[in-house]
Amino acid sequence: MKKYFFARIVQLVPILFGITFLTFAMMQFAADDAVDKIFEQNSVSEEIKAAKRAELGLDKPFAIQYLNWLGGILTGDLGRSYISGNFVFDTFAEKLPATIELMLVSLALTIIVATPLGILSAVNQNRPLDWIIRGLTFVGNSLPNFFVGLLLIYFLALKLNLLPIIGQSVVMPALTLTIAMAAKYTRQIRAVVLEELEKPYVTGARARGVDEFTILTRSVLRSTLIMIITLLALSTGSLLGGTAIVETIFMWDGVGKMAVDAILMRDYPMIQAYVVWMAIIYVFVNLAADLLYHWLDPRVRYGELS
């Protein structure tokens, strides 16, 4: 296991180099930079802008800028924001708890909703309840998050006045994320449960007089855990990275909204730190999922996972 773990960590290094280099390069193609954004509301001379670029190091060639940033990263220095002047690490530490809260609430709601719906749909295959659930999941998968968010704002906040619109409650952004995720999870759980119900061990259990509830909860549901863990790993990675559109719509002060603000302001150190964060999340979340596979099903070997 140690060999497998360290092999996956080593894989992170070229991924990080490649992603950060490409991101840094793409930012150079923008028509303006952080200095233009800083003085966007003020009319200043080009000399003042040039002095500010020299202060931030933006007057240096692309390769030098990238190597300077990379040298800072390797020594644990994420740099300072071009816009606020605050340390990037401190800003991340401030925004991350809100994103973690949103992630945990969304995943919990998704599992609570999707697991029973997926099982009900499977055991009632091709019956009215199955068609209703499948129809709802189709709609949930089809609607983009921004549209769902706007619908929830209109009905729950403006019409019914049940929830605040922005920034004060995690419920609205979590519900927005849950609708799409629960729809996807429900369809996947239904497919796996249907597959498991056709297997010989289920037929044998029924022949021995084991009731359907026991078969579902003790055998079939356990067999679906690997698939559920895969979905959770992917969802955790994307949610920890911040769901930019949802956080921006609801003014939820997490890393997703922070990244959007940084991109709009051409805040290169903040953008690059966010990119590194996303790459690390996906590698480690998927590594954790692989290790859980082995724990749940010893037949799966680490060599097969890689």
Secondary structure, 3 states (H helix, E strand, C coil): CHHHHHHHHHHHHHHHHHHHHHHHHHHCCCCCCHHHHHCCCCCCCHHHHHHHHHHHCCCCCHHHHHHHHHHHHHCCCCCECCCCCCEHHHHHHHHHHHHHHHHHHHHHHHHHHHHHHHHHHHHCCCCHHHHHHHHHHHHHHHCCHHHHHHHHHHHHHHHCCCCCCCCCCCHHHHHHHHHHHHHHHHHHHHHHHHHHHCCHHHHHHHHCCCCHHHHHHHHHHHHCHHHHHHHHHHHHHHHHCCCHHHHHHCCCCCHHHHHHHHHHCCCHHHHHHHHHHHHHHHHHHHHHHHHHHHHHCCCCCHHHHC
